[in-house]
Amino acid sequence: MNQRDKWCFDSNLIVVINAQIFNCQKIITRFLFLDSHKNR
């Protein structure tokens, strides 16, 4: 694996991780949002 391929792999991995974090945040905020409405 040469340097360019490694860099490409690393950047793809970062994109995937960021997407997963973003999805987790969306799910958590939706969950908290629904939870706060339920308590009202």
C-alpha positions as CSV (number, residue, x, y, z in Angstrom):
1,M,0.0,0.0,0.0
2,N,1.6,3.3,-1.1
3,Q,1.4,6.6,0.7
4,R,-1.4,8.0,-1.5
5,D,-3.6,4.9,-0.9
6,K,-3.0,5.0,2.8
7,W,-4.0,8.7,2.9
8,C,-7.1,7.9,0.9
9,F,-8.0,5.1,3.2
10,D,-7.5,7.3,6.3
11,S,-9.6,10.1,5.0
12,N,-12.4,7.7,4.0
13,L,-12.3,6.3,7.5
14,I,-12.5,9.8,9.0
15,V,-15.5,10.5,6.8
16,V,-17.2,7.3,7.9
17,I,-16.5,8.0,11.6
18,N,-17.8,11.6,11.3
19,A,-21.0,10.3,9.6
20,Q,-21.5,7.8,12.4
21,I,-21.0,10.4,15.1
22,F,-23.4,12.8,13.3
23,N,-26.1,10.0,13.1
24,C,-25.6,9.3,16.8
25,Q,-26.0,13.0,17.7
26,K,-29.2,13.2,15.6
27,I,-30.6,10.1,17.3
28,I,-29.6,11.4,20.7
29,T,-31.1,14.9,20.2
30,R,-34.3,13.4,18.8
31,F,-34.5,11.0,21.8
32,L,-33.9,13.9,24.2
33,F,-36.4,16.1,22.3
34,L,-39.1,13.4,22.5
35,D,-38.3,12.7,26.1
36,S,-38.6,16.4,27.1
37,H,-42.0,16.6,25.4
38,K,-43.1,13.4,27.1
39,N,-42.4,14.9,30.5
40,R,-44.3,18.1,29.9
